Structure formats: structure tokens, C-alpha cells
Amino acid sequence: MSISKNLFILSLAIFSLVMVLSYDLGTVTPCLSSNKQQSPIEINSGEAKYREERYFRILSSNYTHFNTSWVTFNDEKTIGFQGNEMGYVLFLKNWAMYKFNLEKVYFRYGSSHSIDGMTYDVEMELVHTLDSTYRTPGRYIHPTAEYLIISTFFVVKANEREDPISLFFEKVNLATFANNYESNNVYFKEHLKMNQVVTNNPGYFYEGTTTSGYCENAWRLILPKFQLMSEEELSQLKLVLVSKGFINENDPNSHNYRTIQPLNSGAEVYKGSEDSTRLLIAANTNQYSSTTFDLISKKVLFLVLGFLLLFN
């Protein structure tokens, strides 16, 4: 009887130890849960569904002008930004409105998500948390996730193209950070407003997870429209990631994106437009977000041409 009691106590102690270790490991290891949908995924636009009752879109991106320093996220094996005053988005899903506050921004060297087999040079993930106190008149459905993660992309400018390069990485002082990577105290060159990057364009939505910690449920919005960056900026990003041990400098295929996982049964990808051709990315089309300077230049050009025609 005493032997059985001792075995019971020993088993209980081992079980408790395993639980403690599991808890500790769960806080620092990547999300490898097998019983939840693991993000990111490969998106097949032909299989994505448009459903009126699953309608989704960004109603407004109310990001504030903020200035901060670069931050290292060891659990995510990446660098980025974080803060409490970075603004928010109003997001519509299933005809109910939600407010999500922007708290973190991650950068992936090589995109985690792919669309119809196409990958991008850099994926930027904007991690938002739910404002549970926000309510609007009308319909409200309790959300199935407390995170909204929006992915946007950057593509290295091809030499033969004359499209303007985005000013994003210049504004966040990436070049200085690449040369001073031993310290995170490298601040932006000027205040940044994230809605210069996040625009209301057709995208894809699925219910996935975060990629570290406890694999919490997360709404995932993928915006295929991309901005252009230079090869030098991509090299600067890689330099920082190599210095922090997140990328192997000697491996040309090294990256810091999360491994793409297959969709579990029941998880579906939805598209924000009935016409799927609007969502496809083609290499020979100008599907990038124009810079403010570029837009102003075009307006000035049209005004000048208008005056010339008027007086001639």
C-alpha cells in the first residue's frame, strides 16, 4: 500500500514538473501547437472564397504620428517597433465593427505568407490588440480573437523599372541602425504614420494564430499591394538580423520568417472582392503604394500641362 502511495506521489511530482517546464517553455519558444491553426500559410487565390456574410475591411486606419527606437523581439527572431501610442484601426468583420490598437511591428526577411506561390522580399506585420471597451451603435458580435495582424509587403526595385522607391526605410533610419546594431537606441529620422503603408485595398482574411507564446487566436489580414525598396535597404535589414543571430550570413536561403503551415480542417481563406483578379500580383504591373512625393509630382505635372493647353 505504501509503495502504491509513493508511486502516486512520485507520478504527481513528475506531472507537476512537466507542467512547470511546459509553462516556462511556452513563454519563450515559437508557436508549434498542433491542435490550432498555425500562421503563416500559403494562400491560393483560386480557392479563397467571397462571402457576403463574411465581409471584412479596414474602415479607417487612425495611426498617430509617433517616433520611437528600434526594438529586438527575440521570441519572434526579428526587429521592429513597439509602443502604446501608435494609433488604431477600425475593422469591419461580419458587419460588426471593432477597434484594434497597434502595439508592435515585425519585419520578416523574406515573406512568411505567399500568394499563388509568389513570395516577397520583406513582410511587415502590424500586430494589433483588441480594445474590449469599444462599442458602436448597432450590431456587435463577440470577437473570436483578441489580435488583428495585418501583413504588408516590400519588393526590391528591379533595375529596369523607373518606379519610385518608398521612403519608408529612410524615415525609420534603417541605414543608421544597420551601422549601430549593438544598440537599439537608434531613433527614426522623423515621425512616422503607418497609414502611409496600410491602405484599404482588397486583401485576404483568415483566422490564424500568433507565432510565438501560446499560439493565441489571431485574425490575419493579408494586403497584397506592395511598396518598392532598394537592394541596399534589403542588405541593411539583413545585416542587422545577421548581427543578432536571426539569420545565417553564410546561407543564401537563410530567413527569419515562420515556417508555412498547412491549413487545419475548418480554417478557410476569404477574399475582400468578388473579382479575384483584382487581388493577383503580376510582376509587370505597378501594384505598389506610391509615395506622397510621387503623388504630388503627378498633380503638379497635370497642372502645368493644363496651363500650357489653356494658354496655347
C-alpha positions as CSV (number, residue, x, y, z in Angstrom):
1,M,0.0,0.0,0.0
2,S,2.9,2.3,0.9
3,I,4.6,1.5,-2.4
4,S,1.5,2.5,-4.3
5,K,1.2,5.7,-2.4
6,N,4.9,6.5,-3.1
7,L,4.4,5.8,-6.8
8,F,1.3,8.1,-6.8
9,I,3.3,10.9,-5.1
10,L,6.2,10.4,-7.5
11,S,3.9,10.5,-10.5
12,L,2.2,13.6,-9.2
13,A,5.6,15.3,-8.7
14,I,6.7,14.4,-12.3
15,F,3.4,15.7,-13.7
16,S,3.8,19.0,-11.8
17,L,7.4,19.3,-13.0
18,V,6.4,18.7,-16.6
19,M,3.6,21.3,-16.3
20,V,6.0,23.9,-14.9
21,L,8.5,23.2,-17.6
22,S,5.8,23.4,-20.3
23,Y,4.7,26.7,-18.9
24,D,8.2,28.1,-19.0
25,L,8.9,26.8,-22.4
26,G,5.6,28.1,-23.7
27,T,6.6,31.6,-22.9
28,V,9.8,31.6,-24.9
29,T,9.6,29.0,-27.7
30,P,7.9,29.6,-31.1
31,C,4.3,28.6,-31.5
32,L,4.3,25.0,-32.6
33,S,0.8,24.0,-31.5
34,S,-0.6,21.0,-33.4
35,N,-4.2,21.5,-32.4
36,K,-4.6,25.1,-33.6
37,Q,-4.2,26.8,-36.9
38,Q,-0.6,27.9,-37.1
39,S,0.2,31.0,-39.1
40,P,1.5,31.8,-41.7
41,I,0.1,29.9,-44.7
42,E,0.3,29.6,-48.4
43,I,-2.7,31.5,-50.0
44,N,-4.2,30.2,-53.1
45,S,-6.4,32.9,-54.6
46,G,-8.4,30.4,-56.7
47,E,-9.6,28.7,-53.5
48,A,-10.2,31.8,-51.5
49,K,-13.9,32.5,-51.0
50,Y,-16.0,35.6,-51.2
51,R,-19.0,35.5,-48.8
52,E,-21.2,38.5,-48.1
53,E,-21.9,37.3,-44.6
54,R,-18.1,37.1,-44.1
55,Y,-17.5,40.6,-45.3
56,F,-14.4,42.3,-44.0
57,R,-12.4,45.5,-44.5
58,I,-10.4,48.3,-42.8
59,L,-12.9,51.1,-42.3
60,S,-10.2,53.5,-41.3
61,S,-6.5,53.4,-40.2
62,N,-6.1,56.1,-37.5
63,Y,-2.4,55.7,-36.8
64,T,-0.8,58.6,-35.0
65,H,2.5,60.3,-35.8
66,F,5.0,58.6,-33.5
67,N,8.7,58.4,-33.0
68,T,10.4,55.5,-31.3
69,S,13.6,53.4,-31.4
70,W,14.2,50.1,-33.0
71,V,13.4,47.1,-30.7
72,T,14.6,43.4,-30.8
73,F,12.0,40.7,-30.5
74,N,13.9,37.5,-29.5
75,D,10.8,35.3,-29.4
76,E,9.9,36.3,-33.0
77,K,13.6,36.3,-34.1
78,T,13.2,39.8,-35.6
79,I,13.4,43.5,-35.1
80,G,10.8,46.2,-35.3
81,F,8.9,48.8,-33.2
82,Q,6.5,48.8,-30.2
83,G,4.6,51.4,-28.3
84,N,1.3,52.4,-26.7
85,E,0.6,55.5,-28.7
86,M,0.9,54.2,-32.3
87,G,-2.8,54.6,-33.2
88,Y,-5.5,52.1,-34.2
89,V,-7.7,50.7,-37.0
90,L,-11.4,50.3,-37.1
91,F,-12.0,46.9,-38.6
92,L,-15.3,45.5,-40.0
93,K,-16.0,41.8,-39.9
94,N,-19.3,40.0,-40.4
95,W,-20.9,43.5,-40.5
96,A,-19.8,44.3,-36.9
97,M,-17.2,46.9,-36.1
98,Y,-14.1,46.6,-33.9
99,K,-11.2,48.8,-32.7
100,F,-7.7,47.3,-32.6
101,N,-4.8,49.2,-31.2
102,L,-1.4,49.0,-32.9
103,E,1.3,47.8,-30.4
104,K,4.1,46.0,-32.3
105,V,5.6,45.9,-35.8
106,Y,7.7,43.0,-37.0
107,F,9.9,42.7,-40.1
108,R,10.4,39.4,-42.0
109,Y,13.4,39.0,-44.3
110,G,11.6,37.0,-47.0
111,S,7.8,36.9,-46.6
112,S,6.2,34.4,-44.3
113,H,3.0,34.4,-46.4
114,S,2.9,33.6,-50.1
115,I,0.1,34.3,-52.6
116,D,-0.2,31.9,-55.5
117,G,3.4,30.8,-54.9
118,M,4.7,34.3,-55.0
119,T,6.9,35.5,-52.1
120,Y,8.1,39.0,-51.3
121,D,11.4,40.3,-50.2
122,V,10.1,41.7,-46.9
123,E,6.9,41.2,-45.0
124,M,5.9,43.7,-42.4
125,E,3.5,42.5,-39.7
126,L,1.5,45.1,-37.7
127,V,0.3,43.4,-34.5
128,H,-2.9,45.0,-33.1
129,T,-4.7,44.1,-29.8
130,L,-8.5,44.4,-29.3
131,D,-9.9,47.4,-27.5
132,S,-12.5,45.5,-25.5
133,T,-14.2,48.7,-24.2
134,Y,-15.0,49.9,-27.7
135,R,-18.6,49.7,-28.8
136,T,-20.6,51.3,-31.6
137,P,-24.4,51.6,-32.0
138,G,-25.9,48.6,-33.8
139,R,-24.6,45.1,-34.3
140,Y,-21.9,43.7,-32.1
141,I,-20.6,40.1,-32.2
142,H,-18.1,39.0,-29.6
143,P,-14.8,38.6,-31.5
144,T,-13.2,35.2,-31.8
145,A,-9.7,36.7,-31.4
146,E,-8.1,39.5,-29.5
147,Y,-5.4,40.1,-32.1
148,L,-5.5,41.5,-35.6
149,I,-2.3,41.1,-37.5
150,I,-2.0,43.0,-40.8
151,S,0.7,41.9,-43.3
152,T,2.0,44.3,-46.0
153,F,5.0,43.7,-48.3
154,F,8.1,45.3,-49.8
155,V,9.7,44.2,-53.1
156,V,13.2,45.2,-54.2
157,K,13.0,47.6,-57.2
158,A,14.2,46.0,-60.5
159,N,16.9,47.9,-62.3
160,E,14.9,48.3,-65.5
161,R,11.9,49.9,-63.8
162,E,11.6,53.6,-63.1
163,D,9.0,53.4,-60.3
164,P,9.9,55.5,-57.3
165,I,11.2,53.7,-54.2
166,S,9.2,54.1,-51.0
167,L,10.7,56.5,-48.4
168,F,9.6,54.2,-45.5
169,F,13.0,52.7,-44.6
170,E,14.7,56.1,-44.9
171,K,12.2,57.6,-42.4
172,V,12.8,54.9,-39.9
173,N,16.6,55.3,-40.1
174,L,17.4,51.8,-41.1
175,A,20.8,52.7,-42.5
176,T,21.9,54.1,-39.1
177,F,20.6,51.1,-37.3
178,A,22.5,48.8,-39.6
179,N,25.7,50.5,-38.7
180,N,24.9,50.7,-34.9
181,Y,23.3,47.4,-34.4
182,E,24.9,46.8,-31.0
183,S,22.5,49.4,-29.6
184,N,18.7,49.6,-30.1
185,N,18.8,53.3,-29.3
186,V,18.5,54.4,-33.0
187,Y,15.6,56.6,-33.4
188,F,13.6,57.5,-36.5
189,K,14.7,60.4,-38.7
190,E,11.2,61.8,-38.5
191,H,7.8,60.9,-37.1
192,L,6.1,58.1,-38.9
193,K,2.4,57.5,-39.7
194,M,1.7,53.9,-40.5
195,N,-1.4,54.6,-42.7
196,Q,1.1,55.7,-45.4
197,V,1.7,51.9,-45.8
198,V,-1.6,50.3,-44.7
199,T,-4.2,51.2,-47.2
200,N,-7.7,50.0,-47.8
201,N,-7.1,47.7,-50.8
202,P,-8.5,44.3,-51.5
203,G,-6.9,41.6,-49.4
204,Y,-7.3,38.1,-47.9
205,F,-8.5,37.2,-44.4
206,Y,-8.2,34.0,-42.3
207,E,-8.4,33.1,-38.7
208,G,-4.9,32.0,-37.7
209,T,-2.7,32.5,-34.7
210,T,0.2,34.4,-33.3
211,T,3.6,33.0,-34.0
212,S,5.2,32.8,-30.5
213,G,4.0,32.3,-27.0
214,Y,0.8,30.3,-26.6
215,C,-0.4,30.3,-30.1
216,E,-3.3,32.7,-29.4
217,N,-6.0,33.1,-31.9
218,A,-5.4,36.0,-34.3
219,W,-7.3,37.5,-37.2
220,R,-5.0,37.7,-40.1
221,L,-5.4,40.3,-42.9
222,I,-3.1,40.0,-45.9
223,L,-2.8,43.0,-48.1
224,P,-1.0,42.0,-51.4
225,K,-0.4,45.6,-52.6
226,F,3.3,46.2,-52.1
227,Q,5.8,49.1,-51.9
228,L,9.3,49.2,-53.5
229,M,12.6,49.2,-51.7
230,S,16.2,49.3,-52.8
231,E,18.7,46.4,-52.8
232,E,20.8,48.4,-50.3
233,E,17.9,48.7,-47.9
234,L,17.3,44.9,-48.1
235,S,21.0,44.4,-47.4
236,Q,20.8,46.7,-44.4
237,L,17.9,44.8,-42.9
238,K,19.8,41.5,-43.4
239,L,22.9,43.0,-41.8
240,V,21.0,43.7,-38.6
241,L,19.3,40.3,-38.5
242,V,22.7,38.6,-39.0
243,S,24.3,40.6,-36.2
244,K,21.5,39.4,-33.8
245,G,21.8,35.8,-34.8
246,F,18.4,35.6,-36.5
247,I,19.9,34.9,-40.0
248,N,22.9,32.8,-41.1
249,E,25.1,35.0,-43.2
250,N,26.7,32.1,-44.9
251,D,23.4,30.6,-46.0
252,P,21.9,32.4,-49.0
253,N,18.5,30.9,-48.3
254,S,18.5,32.0,-44.6
255,H,15.5,33.9,-43.4
256,N,13.7,34.9,-40.2
257,Y,10.1,34.1,-41.3
258,R,7.9,31.5,-39.7
259,T,7.5,28.1,-41.4
260,I,4.4,28.0,-43.5
261,Q,1.9,25.5,-42.1
262,P,-1.0,23.7,-43.8
263,L,-4.5,24.8,-43.0
264,N,-6.3,22.7,-40.5
265,S,-9.7,21.4,-41.4
266,G,-12.3,24.1,-40.9
267,A,-10.0,27.1,-41.5
268,E,-10.8,29.0,-44.7
269,V,-9.4,31.9,-46.5
270,Y,-11.7,34.7,-47.6
271,K,-11.1,37.5,-50.1
272,G,-12.4,41.0,-50.0
273,S,-13.6,41.2,-53.5
274,E,-15.8,39.1,-55.8
275,D,-13.3,39.5,-58.6
276,S,-10.3,37.6,-57.6
277,T,-8.2,39.0,-60.5
278,R,-8.0,42.3,-58.6
279,L,-6.0,40.5,-55.9
280,L,-3.4,38.8,-58.0
281,I,0.1,40.3,-58.1
282,A,1.8,40.4,-61.5
283,A,5.5,41.4,-61.9
284,N,4.8,43.7,-64.8
285,T,2.1,45.8,-63.2
286,N,2.5,48.9,-60.9
287,Q,1.0,47.4,-57.8
288,Y,2.9,49.4,-55.3
289,S,1.9,52.2,-52.9
290,S,3.0,55.5,-54.4
291,T,4.9,57.8,-52.1
292,T,3.4,61.2,-51.2
293,F,6.1,62.9,-53.2
294,D,5.2,60.9,-56.2
295,L,1.5,61.8,-56.0
296,I,2.3,65.5,-55.5
297,S,4.7,65.4,-58.5
298,K,1.9,63.9,-60.7
299,K,-0.5,66.6,-59.6
300,V,1.9,69.4,-60.4
301,L,2.7,67.9,-63.8
302,F,-1.0,67.8,-64.7
303,L,-1.5,71.4,-63.6
304,V,1.4,72.5,-65.7
305,L,0.1,70.7,-68.7
306,G,-3.3,72.2,-68.1
307,F,-2.0,75.7,-68.1
308,L,0.0,75.1,-71.3
309,L,-3.0,73.8,-73.1
310,L,-5.1,76.6,-71.8
311,F,-2.8,79.4,-73.0
312,N,-2.0,77.8,-76.3
